[in-house]
Amino acid sequence: MRNRLKVLRAERDWTQADLADAVDVSRQTINAIEKGKFDPSLPLAFKFARLFNLPIEEMFFDEDDR
């Protein structure tokens, strides 16, 4: 699964640590999600959606969808 987290985070001038604090996970978790090494749980995906005020589908997508 691919995602736009790095872009969304950069648009706000947030570090990985800032984003991690906002959704209550480690910076390493954010790094792994951004690099596509780890897919977030559904509850975590909803946290990202609320934080960025976007539908989950606009942040996370299948490799074939883009």
PDB file of N, CA, C and O in Angstrom:
ATOM      1  N   MET A   1       0.840  -1.181   0.000  1.00  0.00           N
ATOM      2  CA  MET A   1       0.000   0.000   0.000  1.00  0.00           C
ATOM      3  C   MET A   1       0.885   1.244   0.000  1.00  0.00           C
ATOM      4  O   MET A   1       1.862   1.324   0.744  1.00  0.00           O
ATOM      5  N   ARG A   2       0.537   2.190  -0.825  1.00  0.00           N
ATOM      6  CA  ARG A   2       1.261   3.467  -0.874  1.00  0.00           C
ATOM      7  C   ARG A   2       0.466   4.515  -0.090  1.00  0.00           C
ATOM      8  O   ARG A   2      -0.715   4.323   0.201  1.00  0.00           O
ATOM      9  N   ASN A   3       1.122   5.610   0.241  1.00  0.00           N
ATOM     10  CA  ASN A   3       0.427   6.650   1.000  1.00  0.00           C
ATOM     11  C   ASN A   3       1.027   8.016   0.712  1.00  0.00           C
ATOM     12  O   ASN A   3       2.097   8.140   0.116  1.00  0.00           O
ATOM     13  N   ARG A   4       0.304   9.038   1.154  1.00  0.00           N
ATOM     14  CA  ARG A   4       0.724  10.436   0.971  1.00  0.00           C
ATOM     15  C   ARG A   4       1.159  11.077   2.284  1.00  0.00           C
ATOM     16  O   ARG A   4       1.246  12.303   2.365  1.00  0.00           O
ATOM     17  N   LEU A   5       1.429  10.286   3.301  1.00  0.00           N
ATOM     18  CA  LEU A   5       1.725  10.864   4.615  1.00  0.00           C
ATOM     19  C   LEU A   5       2.923  11.807   4.599  1.00  0.00           C
ATOM     20  O   LEU A   5       2.881  12.871   5.216  1.00  0.00           O
ATOM     21  N   LYS A   6       3.974  11.430   3.910  1.00  0.00           N
ATOM     22  CA  LYS A   6       5.170  12.280   3.893  1.00  0.00           C
ATOM     23  C   LYS A   6       4.850  13.645   3.291  1.00  0.00           C
ATOM     24  O   LYS A   6       5.289  14.673   3.806  1.00  0.00           O
ATOM     25  N   VAL A   7       4.087  13.654   2.200  1.00  0.00           N
ATOM     26  CA  VAL A   7       3.705  14.910   1.542  1.00  0.00           C
ATOM     27  C   VAL A   7       2.806  15.736   2.461  1.00  0.00           C
ATOM     28  O   VAL A   7       3.019  16.937   2.630  1.00  0.00           O
ATOM     29  N   LEU A   8       1.804  15.091   3.051  1.00  0.00           N
ATOM     30  CA  LEU A   8       0.879  15.803   3.940  1.00  0.00           C
ATOM     31  C   LEU A   8       1.619  16.376   5.145  1.00  0.00           C
ATOM     32  O   LEU A   8       1.348  17.495   5.579  1.00  0.00           O
ATOM     33  N   ARG A   9       2.544  15.606   5.673  1.00  0.00           N
ATOM     34  CA  ARG A   9       3.343  16.054   6.818  1.00  0.00           C
ATOM     35  C   ARG A   9       4.218  17.236   6.412  1.00  0.00           C
ATOM     36  O   ARG A   9       4.300  18.226   7.138  1.00  0.00           O
ATOM     37  N   ALA A  10       4.864  17.138   5.270  1.00  0.00           N
ATOM     38  CA  ALA A  10       5.754  18.208   4.803  1.00  0.00           C
ATOM     39  C   ALA A  10       4.992  19.499   4.530  1.00  0.00           C
ATOM     40  O   ALA A  10       5.513  20.588   4.771  1.00  0.00           O
ATOM     41  N   GLU A  11       3.766  19.388   4.031  1.00  0.00           N
ATOM     42  CA  GLU A  11       2.959  20.583   3.772  1.00  0.00           C
ATOM     43  C   GLU A  11       2.705  21.378   5.053  1.00  0.00           C
ATOM     44  O   GLU A  11       2.460  22.584   5.002  1.00  0.00           O
ATOM     45  N   ARG A  12       2.762  20.716   6.171  1.00  0.00           N
ATOM     46  CA  ARG A  12       2.537  21.369   7.469  1.00  0.00           C
ATOM     47  C   ARG A  12       3.834  21.651   8.221  1.00  0.00           C
ATOM     48  O   ARG A  12       3.816  22.128   9.355  1.00  0.00           O
ATOM     49  N   ASP A  13       4.953  21.350   7.575  1.00  0.00           N
ATOM     50  CA  ASP A  13       6.274  21.517   8.216  1.00  0.00           C
ATOM     51  C   ASP A  13       6.386  20.729   9.509  1.00  0.00           C
ATOM     52  O   ASP A  13       6.969  21.205  10.483  1.00  0.00           O
ATOM     53  N   TRP A  14       5.832  19.536   9.519  1.00  0.00           N
ATOM     54  CA  TRP A  14       5.914  18.657  10.686  1.00  0.00           C
ATOM     55  C   TRP A  14       7.037  17.654  10.493  1.00  0.00           C
ATOM     56  O   TRP A  14       7.288  17.188   9.382  1.00  0.00           O
ATOM     57  N   THR A  15       7.700  17.334  11.573  1.00  0.00           N
ATOM     58  CA  THR A  15       8.671  16.250  11.553  1.00  0.00           C
ATOM     59  C   THR A  15       7.921  14.932  11.723  1.00  0.00           C
ATOM     60  O   THR A  15       6.730  14.913  12.035  1.00  0.00           O
ATOM     61  N   GLN A  16       8.635  13.844  11.513  1.00  0.00           N
ATOM     62  CA  GLN A  16       8.018  12.539  11.783  1.00  0.00           C
ATOM     63  C   GLN A  16       7.638  12.446  13.262  1.00  0.00           C
ATOM     64  O   GLN A  16       6.614  11.857  13.606  1.00  0.00           O
ATOM     65  N   ALA A  17       8.449  13.018  14.120  1.00  0.00           N
ATOM     66  CA  ALA A  17       8.150  13.002  15.557  1.00  0.00           C
ATOM     67  C   ALA A  17       6.880  13.794  15.865  1.00  0.00           C
ATOM     68  O   ALA A  17       6.081  13.379  16.705  1.00  0.00           O
ATOM     69  N   ASP A  18       6.686  14.931  15.192  1.00  0.00           N
ATOM     70  CA  ASP A  18       5.474  15.730  15.393  1.00  0.00           C
ATOM     71  C   ASP A  18       4.230  14.916  15.024  1.00  0.00           C
ATOM     72  O   ASP A  18       3.250  14.887  15.768  1.00  0.00           O
ATOM     73  N   LEU A  19       4.288  14.262  13.874  1.00  0.00           N
ATOM     74  CA  LEU A  19       3.151  13.457  13.433  1.00  0.00           C
ATOM     75  C   LEU A  19       2.932  12.275  14.373  1.00  0.00           C
ATOM     76  O   LEU A  19       1.797  11.944  14.715  1.00  0.00           O
ATOM     77  N   ALA A  20       4.013  11.651  14.780  1.00  0.00           N
ATOM     78  CA  ALA A  20       3.908  10.517  15.707  1.00  0.00           C
ATOM     79  C   ALA A  20       3.227  10.939  17.009  1.00  0.00           C
ATOM     80  O   ALA A  20       2.357  10.230  17.515  1.00  0.00           O
ATOM     81  N   ASP A  21       3.615  12.074  17.543  1.00  0.00           N
ATOM     82  CA  ASP A  21       2.992  12.581  18.771  1.00  0.00           C
ATOM     83  C   ASP A  21       1.507  12.855  18.565  1.00  0.00           C
ATOM     84  O   ASP A  21       0.694  12.594  19.452  1.00  0.00           O
ATOM     85  N   ALA A  22       1.156  13.380  17.398  1.00  0.00           N
ATOM     86  CA  ALA A  22      -0.242  13.738  17.124  1.00  0.00           C
ATOM     87  C   ALA A  22      -1.154  12.523  17.062  1.00  0.00           C
ATOM     88  O   ALA A  22      -2.337  12.618  17.388  1.00  0.00           O
ATOM     89  N   VAL A  23      -0.609  11.370  16.642  1.00  0.00           N
ATOM     90  CA  VAL A  23      -1.453  10.166  16.525  1.00  0.00           C
ATOM     91  C   VAL A  23      -1.059   9.094  17.541  1.00  0.00           C
ATOM     92  O   VAL A  23      -1.561   7.971  17.488  1.00  0.00           O
ATOM     93  N   ASP A  24      -0.161   9.440  18.465  1.00  0.00           N
ATOM     94  CA  ASP A  24       0.215   8.575  19.583  1.00  0.00           C
ATOM     95  C   ASP A  24       0.872   7.261  19.145  1.00  0.00           C
ATOM     96  O   ASP A  24       0.488   6.179  19.590  1.00  0.00           O
ATOM     97  N   VAL A  25       1.878   7.383  18.256  1.00  0.00           N
ATOM     98  CA  VAL A  25       2.707   6.240  17.879  1.00  0.00           C
ATOM     99  C   VAL A  25       4.160   6.698  17.921  1.00  0.00           C
ATOM    100  O   VAL A  25       4.433   7.870  18.181  1.00  0.00           O
ATOM    101  N   SER A  26       5.089   5.785  17.667  1.00  0.00           N
ATOM    102  CA  SER A  26       6.502   6.155  17.669  1.00  0.00           C
ATOM    103  C   SER A  26       6.901   6.780  16.332  1.00  0.00           C
ATOM    104  O   SER A  26       6.228   6.591  15.319  1.00  0.00           O
ATOM    105  N   ARG A  27       7.994   7.519  16.350  1.00  0.00           N
ATOM    106  CA  ARG A  27       8.531   8.095  15.124  1.00  0.00           C
ATOM    107  C   ARG A  27       8.915   6.982  14.162  1.00  0.00           C
ATOM    108  O   ARG A  27       8.775   7.129  12.948  1.00  0.00           O
ATOM    109  N   GLN A  28       9.399   5.871  14.703  1.00  0.00           N
ATOM    110  CA  GLN A  28       9.792   4.741  13.860  1.00  0.00           C
ATOM    111  C   GLN A  28       8.586   4.168  13.110  1.00  0.00           C
ATOM    112  O   GLN A  28       8.719   3.717  11.973  1.00  0.00           O
ATOM    113  N   THR A  29       7.417   4.185  13.743  1.00  0.00           N
ATOM    114  CA  THR A  29       6.195   3.720  13.083  1.00  0.00           C
ATOM    115  C   THR A  29       5.861   4.619  11.902  1.00  0.00           C
ATOM    116  O   THR A  29       5.522   4.132  10.823  1.00  0.00           O
ATOM    117  N   ILE A  30       5.957   5.931  12.105  1.00  0.00           N
ATOM    118  CA  ILE A  30       5.690   6.871  11.005  1.00  0.00           C
ATOM    119  C   ILE A  30       6.672   6.631   9.876  1.00  0.00           C
ATOM    120  O   ILE A  30       6.276   6.597   8.711  1.00  0.00           O
ATOM    121  N   ASN A  31       7.939   6.464  10.197  1.00  0.00           N
ATOM    122  CA  ASN A  31       8.956   6.212   9.186  1.00  0.00           C
ATOM    123  C   ASN A  31       8.630   4.945   8.392  1.00  0.00           C
ATOM    124  O   ASN A  31       8.715   4.949   7.164  1.00  0.00           O
ATOM    125  N   ALA A  32       8.264   3.883   9.068  1.00  0.00           N
ATOM    126  CA  ALA A  32       7.951   2.614   8.394  1.00  0.00           C
ATOM    127  C   ALA A  32       6.717   2.738   7.504  1.00  0.00           C
ATOM    128  O   ALA A  32       6.682   2.165   6.415  1.00  0.00           O
ATOM    129  N   ILE A  33       5.711   3.476   7.952  1.00  0.00           N
ATOM    130  CA  ILE A  33       4.508   3.671   7.136  1.00  0.00           C
ATOM    131  C   ILE A  33       4.840   4.497   5.905  1.00  0.00           C
ATOM    132  O   ILE A  33       4.427   4.154   4.797  1.00  0.00           O
ATOM    133  N   GLU A  34       5.585   5.588   6.088  1.00  0.00           N
ATOM    134  CA  GLU A  34       5.949   6.437   4.952  1.00  0.00           C
ATOM    135  C   GLU A  34       6.765   5.682   3.912  1.00  0.00           C
ATOM    136  O   GLU A  34       6.615   5.931   2.715  1.00  0.00           O
ATOM    137  N   LYS A  35       7.614   4.777   4.340  1.00  0.00           N
ATOM    138  CA  LYS A  35       8.458   4.021   3.421  1.00  0.00           C
ATOM    139  C   LYS A  35       7.746   2.794   2.845  1.00  0.00           C
ATOM    140  O   LYS A  35       8.321   2.070   2.033  1.00  0.00           O
ATOM    141  N   GLY A  36       6.503   2.560   3.262  1.00  0.00           N
ATOM    142  CA  GLY A  36       5.745   1.422   2.738  1.00  0.00           C
ATOM    143  C   GLY A  36       6.141   0.085   3.326  1.00  0.00           C
ATOM    144  O   GLY A  36       5.786  -0.961   2.782  1.00  0.00           O
ATOM    145  N   LYS A  37       6.871   0.103   4.430  1.00  0.00           N
ATOM    146  CA  LYS A  37       7.290  -1.135   5.078  1.00  0.00           C
ATOM    147  C   LYS A  37       6.224  -1.670   6.030  1.00  0.00           C
ATOM    148  O   LYS A  37       6.282  -2.822   6.460  1.00  0.00           O
ATOM    149  N   PHE A  38       5.259  -0.829   6.348  1.00  0.00           N
ATOM    150  CA  PHE A  38       4.236  -1.178   7.333  1.00  0.00           C
ATOM    151  C   PHE A  38       2.952  -0.483   6.922  1.00  0.00           C
ATOM    152  O   PHE A  38       2.964   0.699   6.580  1.00  0.00           O
ATOM    153  N   ASP A  39       1.843  -1.214   6.955  1.00  0.00           N
ATOM    154  CA  ASP A  39       0.540  -0.617   6.703  1.00  0.00           C
ATOM    155  C   ASP A  39      -0.120  -0.306   8.040  1.00  0.00           C
ATOM    156  O   ASP A  39      -0.096  -1.137   8.948  1.00  0.00           O
ATOM    157  N   PRO A  40      -0.704   0.872   8.173  1.00  0.00           N
ATOM    158  CA  PRO A  40      -1.322   1.225   9.458  1.00  0.00           C
ATOM    159  C   PRO A  40      -2.573   0.385   9.717  1.00  0.00           C
ATOM    160  O   PRO A  40      -3.230  -0.092   8.792  1.00  0.00           O
ATOM    161  N   SER A  41      -2.872   0.226  10.978  1.00  0.00           N
ATOM    162  CA  SER A  41      -4.128  -0.422  11.352  1.00  0.00           C
ATOM    163  C   SER A  41      -5.273   0.492  10.947  1.00  0.00           C
ATOM    164  O   SER A  41      -5.064   1.677  10.689  1.00  0.00           O
ATOM    165  N   LEU A  42      -6.461  -0.044  10.891  1.00  0.00           N
ATOM    166  CA  LEU A  42      -7.617   0.778  10.541  1.00  0.00           C
ATOM    167  C   LEU A  42      -7.829   1.905  11.550  1.00  0.00           C
ATOM    168  O   LEU A  42      -8.069   3.039  11.137  1.00  0.00           O
ATOM    169  N   PRO A  43      -7.749   1.636  12.870  1.00  0.00           N
ATOM    170  CA  PRO A  43      -7.888   2.750  13.818  1.00  0.00           C
ATOM    171  C   PRO A  43      -6.836   3.848  13.607  1.00  0.00           C
ATOM    172  O   PRO A  43      -7.145   5.032  13.743  1.00  0.00           O
ATOM    173  N   LEU A  44      -5.613   3.468  13.281  1.00  0.00           N
ATOM    174  CA  LEU A  44      -4.575   4.468  13.034  1.00  0.00           C
ATOM    175  C   LEU A  44      -4.862   5.230  11.745  1.00  0.00           C
ATOM    176  O   LEU A  44      -4.655   6.443  11.690  1.00  0.00           O
ATOM    177  N   ALA A  45      -5.329   4.548  10.721  1.00  0.00           N
ATOM    178  CA  ALA A  45      -5.691   5.225   9.473  1.00  0.00           C
ATOM    179  C   ALA A  45      -6.785   6.259   9.728  1.00  0.00           C
ATOM    180  O   ALA A  45      -6.759   7.343   9.145  1.00  0.00           O
ATOM    181  N   PHE A  46      -7.745   5.933  10.592  1.00  0.00           N
ATOM    182  CA  PHE A  46      -8.793   6.894  10.935  1.00  0.00           C
ATOM    183  C   PHE A  46      -8.217   8.092  11.691  1.00  0.00           C
ATOM    184  O   PHE A  46      -8.679   9.218  11.505  1.00  0.00           O
ATOM    185  N   LYS A  47      -7.219   7.864  12.538  1.00  0.00           N
ATOM    186  CA  LYS A  47      -6.571   8.987  13.237  1.00  0.00           C
ATOM    187  C   LYS A  47      -5.927   9.934  12.231  1.00  0.00           C
ATOM    188  O   LYS A  47      -6.055  11.153  12.342  1.00  0.00           O
ATOM    189  N   PHE A  48      -5.230   9.358  11.243  1.00  0.00           N
ATOM    190  CA  PHE A  48      -4.628  10.189  10.204  1.00  0.00           C
ATOM    191  C   PHE A  48      -5.706  10.960   9.452  1.00  0.00           C
ATOM    192  O   PHE A  48      -5.545  12.149   9.176  1.00  0.00           O
ATOM    193  N   ALA A  49      -6.795  10.293   9.123  1.00  0.00           N
ATOM    194  CA  ALA A  49      -7.880  10.939   8.367  1.00  0.00           C
ATOM    195  C   ALA A  49      -8.450  12.125   9.141  1.00  0.00           C
ATOM    196  O   ALA A  49      -8.672  13.191   8.568  1.00  0.00           O
ATOM    197  N   ARG A  50      -8.687  11.943  10.437  1.00  0.00           N
ATOM    198  CA  ARG A  50      -9.211  13.050  11.257  1.00  0.00           C
ATOM    199  C   ARG A  50      -8.186  14.171  11.364  1.00  0.00           C
ATOM    200  O   ARG A  50      -8.536  15.347  11.267  1.00  0.00           O
ATOM    201  N   LEU A  51      -6.939  13.815  11.560  1.00  0.00           N
ATOM    202  CA  LEU A  51      -5.888  14.817  11.726  1.00  0.00           C
ATOM    203  C   LEU A  51      -5.734  15.680  10.473  1.00  0.00           C
ATOM    204  O   LEU A  51      -5.617  16.902  10.574  1.00  0.00           O
ATOM    205  N   PHE A  52      -5.733  15.057   9.300  1.00  0.00           N
ATOM    206  CA  PHE A  52      -5.545  15.786   8.056  1.00  0.00           C
ATOM    207  C   PHE A  52      -6.855  16.205   7.404  1.00  0.00           C
ATOM    208  O   PHE A  52      -6.858  16.845   6.352  1.00  0.00           O
ATOM    209  N   ASN A  53      -7.965  15.842   8.033  1.00  0.00           N
ATOM    210  CA  ASN A  53      -9.299  16.187   7.515  1.00  0.00           C
ATOM    211  C   ASN A  53      -9.471  15.729   6.063  1.00  0.00           C
ATOM    212  O   ASN A  53      -9.930  16.483   5.204  1.00  0.00           O
ATOM    213  N   LEU A  54      -9.094  14.484   5.818  1.00  0.00           N
ATOM    214  CA  LEU A  54      -9.200  13.878   4.497  1.00  0.00           C
ATOM    215  C   LEU A  54      -9.796  12.485   4.613  1.00  0.00           C
ATOM    216  O   LEU A  54      -9.646  11.833   5.647  1.00  0.00           O
ATOM    217  N   PRO A  55     -10.468  12.022   3.571  1.00  0.00           N
ATOM    218  CA  PRO A  55     -10.906  10.629   3.568  1.00  0.00           C
ATOM    219  C   PRO A  55      -9.684   9.699   3.510  1.00  0.00           C
ATOM    220  O   PRO A  55      -8.659  10.046   2.924  1.00  0.00           O
ATOM    221  N   ILE A  56      -9.805   8.548   4.107  1.00  0.00           N
ATOM    222  CA  ILE A  56      -8.708   7.574   4.105  1.00  0.00           C
ATOM    223  C   ILE A  56      -8.252   7.282   2.682  1.00  0.00           C
ATOM    224  O   ILE A  56      -7.056   7.139   2.429  1.00  0.00           O
ATOM    225  N   GLU A  57      -9.204   7.193   1.749  1.00  0.00           N
ATOM    226  CA  GLU A  57      -8.869   6.855   0.359  1.00  0.00           C
ATOM    227  C   GLU A  57      -7.978   7.897  -0.307  1.00  0.00           C
ATOM    228  O   GLU A  57      -7.306   7.590  -1.292  1.00  0.00           O
ATOM    229  N   GLU A  58      -7.961   9.123   0.212  1.00  0.00           N
ATOM    230  CA  GLU A  58      -7.107  10.159  -0.370  1.00  0.00           C
ATOM    231  C   GLU A  58      -5.697  10.141   0.216  1.00  0.00           C
ATOM    232  O   GLU A  58      -4.807  10.835  -0.274  1.00  0.00           O
ATOM    233  N   MET A  59      -5.498   9.347   1.262  1.00  0.00           N
ATOM    234  CA  MET A  59      -4.181   9.250   1.875  1.00  0.00           C
ATOM    235  C   MET A  59      -3.504   7.919   1.595  1.00  0.00           C
ATOM    236  O   MET A  59      -2.283   7.859   1.450  1.00  0.00           O
ATOM    237  N   PHE A  60      -4.283   6.863   1.518  1.00  0.00           N
ATOM    238  CA  PHE A  60      -3.748   5.508   1.328  1.00  0.00           C
ATOM    239  C   PHE A  60      -4.373   4.906   0.073  1.00  0.00           C
ATOM    240  O   PHE A  60      -5.573   5.044  -0.161  1.00  0.00           O
ATOM    241  N   PHE A  61      -3.547   4.238  -0.731  1.00  0.00           N
ATOM    242  CA  PHE A  61      -4.058   3.651  -1.956  1.00  0.00           C
ATOM    243  C   PHE A  61      -3.217   2.452  -2.345  1.00  0.00           C
ATOM    244  O   PHE A  61      -2.049   2.337  -1.973  1.00  0.00           O
ATOM    245  N   ASP A  62      -3.833   1.575  -3.095  1.00  0.00           N
ATOM    246  CA  ASP A  62      -3.175   0.383  -3.586  1.00  0.00           C
ATOM    247  C   ASP A  62      -2.182   0.775  -4.680  1.00  0.00           C
ATOM    248  O   ASP A  62      -2.408   1.753  -5.393  1.00  0.00           O
ATOM    249  N   GLU A  63      -1.118   0.047  -4.819  1.00  0.00           N
ATOM    250  CA  GLU A  63      -0.108   0.308  -5.853  1.00  0.00           C
ATOM    251  C   GLU A  63      -0.747   0.458  -7.228  1.00  0.00           C
ATOM    252  O   GLU A  63      -0.326   1.303  -8.018  1.00  0.00           O
ATOM    253  N   ASP A  64      -1.752  -0.348  -7.519  1.00  0.00           N
ATOM    254  CA  ASP A  64      -2.379  -0.351  -8.846  1.00  0.00           C
ATOM    255  C   ASP A  64      -3.333   0.813  -9.066  1.00  0.00           C
ATOM    256  O   ASP A  64      -3.724   1.081 -10.202  1.00  0.00           O
ATOM    257  N   ASP A  65      -3.716   1.512  -7.995  1.00  0.00           N
ATOM    258  CA  ASP A  65      -4.697   2.598  -8.103  1.00  0.00           C
ATOM    259  C   ASP A  65      -4.086   3.890  -8.637  1.00  0.00           C
ATOM    260  O   ASP A  65      -4.825   4.776  -9.067  1.00  0.00           O
ATOM    261  N   ARG A  66      -2.787   4.023  -8.623  1.00  0.00           N
ATOM    262  CA  ARG A  66      -2.166   5.292  -9.039  1.00  0.00           C
ATOM    263  C   ARG A  66      -1.554   5.153 -10.384  1.00  0.00           C
ATOM    264  O   ARG A  66      -0.983   6.112 -10.905  1.00  0.00           O
TER     265      ARG A  66
END
